[in-house]
Amino acid sequence: MATAMTKTALVRQMGATVVRGPAEDTWAPGYYSVLFEDPDGIRLEVNFVPGAGLLAEGAQFRPGPPNMG
């Protein structure tokens, strides 16, 4: 979570508007994301998956709320 908080502070310093996050999500074990809009209104996302993420043995892709739209 510290990485996501650092990225959130950085995008705010750059004049972006944070739309969502930083938040842990269900996509992969340890997944965190921050969704933001740049000064032109373009949406971007910074995410972090520790270690091997979905490539780790036994890891499963877990789509679901809040990622479904």
VODREN-121048 format. One record per residue (C-alpha): residue number from 1; residue in three letters; x, y, z. Coordinates in Angstrom, 1 decimal, padded with zeros to 4 digits. Layout:
% VODREN-121048
{nudo NUM; "Ala"; {X; Y; Z}} ...
END
This chain:
% VODREN-121048
{nudo 1; "Met"; {000.0; 000.0; 000.0}} {nudo 2; "Ala"; {002.9; 002.4; 000.6}} {nudo 3; "Thr"; {003.8; 002.3; -003.1}} {nudo 4; "Ala"; {000.2; 003.2; -004.0}} {nudo 5; "Met"; {000.2; 006.0; -001.5}} {nudo 6; "Thr"; {003.5; 007.4; -003.0}} {nudo 7; "Lys"; {002.1; 007.3; -006.5}} {nudo 8; "Thr"; {-001.1; 009.0; -005.4}} {nudo 9; "Ala"; {000.9; 011.8; -003.8}} {nudo 10; "Leu"; {003.0; 012.1; -007.0}} {nudo 11; "Val"; {000.0; 012.4; -009.4}} {nudo 12; "Arg"; {-001.6; 015.0; -007.1}} {nudo 13; "Gln"; {001.6; 017.1; -007.1}} {nudo 14; "Met"; {001.5; 016.9; -010.9}} {nudo 15; "Gly"; {-002.0; 018.5; -010.9}} {nudo 16; "Ala"; {-004.0; 015.3; -011.5}} {nudo 17; "Thr"; {-007.4; 014.6; -009.9}} {nudo 18; "Val"; {-007.6; 011.3; -008.1}} {nudo 19; "Val"; {-010.8; 009.5; -009.2}} {nudo 20; "Arg"; {-010.4; 006.3; -007.1}} {nudo 21; "Gly"; {-007.9; 004.8; -004.8}} {nudo 22; "Pro"; {-005.5; 004.0; -003.7}} {nudo 23; "Ala"; {-007.3; 000.8; -002.9}} {nudo 24; "Glu"; {-006.7; -002.9; -002.7}} {nudo 25; "Asp"; {-008.6; -004.7; -005.4}} {nudo 26; "Thr"; {-009.5; -008.3; -006.4}} {nudo 27; "Trp"; {-007.6; -008.7; -009.6}} {nudo 28; "Ala"; {-004.6; -010.5; -008.1}} {nudo 29; "Pro"; {-003.1; -011.1; -004.6}} {nudo 30; "Gly"; {-001.8; -007.8; -003.2}} {nudo 31; "Tyr"; {-003.1; -005.7; -006.1}} {nudo 32; "Tyr"; {-003.5; -002.0; -005.5}} {nudo 33; "Ser"; {-004.5; 000.7; -007.9}} {nudo 34; "Val"; {-005.0; 004.5; -008.3}} {nudo 35; "Leu"; {-007.2; 005.9; -011.0}} {nudo 36; "Phe"; {-006.7; 009.5; -011.9}} {nudo 37; "Glu"; {-007.3; 012.2; -014.5}} {nudo 38; "Asp"; {-004.5; 014.3; -015.9}} {nudo 39; "Pro"; {-005.0; 018.1; -016.3}} {nudo 40; "Asp"; {-006.5; 017.4; -019.8}} {nudo 41; "Gly"; {-009.1; 015.0; -018.3}} {nudo 42; "Ile"; {-007.5; 011.8; -019.7}} {nudo 43; "Arg"; {-007.9; 008.9; -017.3}} {nudo 44; "Leu"; {-004.9; 006.8; -016.3}} {nudo 45; "Glu"; {-004.3; 004.1; -013.8}} {nudo 46; "Val"; {-001.2; 003.2; -011.8}} {nudo 47; "Asn"; {-001.3; -000.3; -010.3}} {nudo 48; "Phe"; {001.0; -002.5; -008.3}} {nudo 49; "Val"; {001.1; -006.3; -008.0}} {nudo 50; "Pro"; {003.8; -007.6; -005.7}} {nudo 51; "Gly"; {006.1; -010.5; -006.5}} {nudo 52; "Ala"; {005.0; -012.6; -009.4}} {nudo 53; "Gly"; {001.4; -011.6; -009.2}} {nudo 54; "Leu"; {-000.7; -013.8; -011.4}} {nudo 55; "Leu"; {002.4; -015.7; -012.5}} {nudo 56; "Ala"; {002.9; -017.1; -009.0}} {nudo 57; "Glu"; {002.1; -020.8; -008.6}} {nudo 58; "Gly"; {-001.5; -021.2; -007.6}} {nudo 59; "Ala"; {-002.5; -017.6; -008.2}} {nudo 60; "Gln"; {-005.9; -017.0; -009.9}} {nudo 61; "Phe"; {-007.3; -014.1; -011.8}} {nudo 62; "Arg"; {-010.2; -012.8; -009.8}} {nudo 63; "Pro"; {-012.3; -010.2; -011.8}} {nudo 64; "Gly"; {-015.2; -008.8; -009.9}} {nudo 65; "Pro"; {-016.6; -005.8; -008.2}} {nudo 66; "Pro"; {-015.5; -003.0; -008.1}} {nudo 67; "Asn"; {-013.7; -003.7; -011.4}} {nudo 68; "Met"; {-016.8; -004.6; -013.4}} {nudo 69; "Gly"; {-017.7; -001.1; -014.5}} 
END
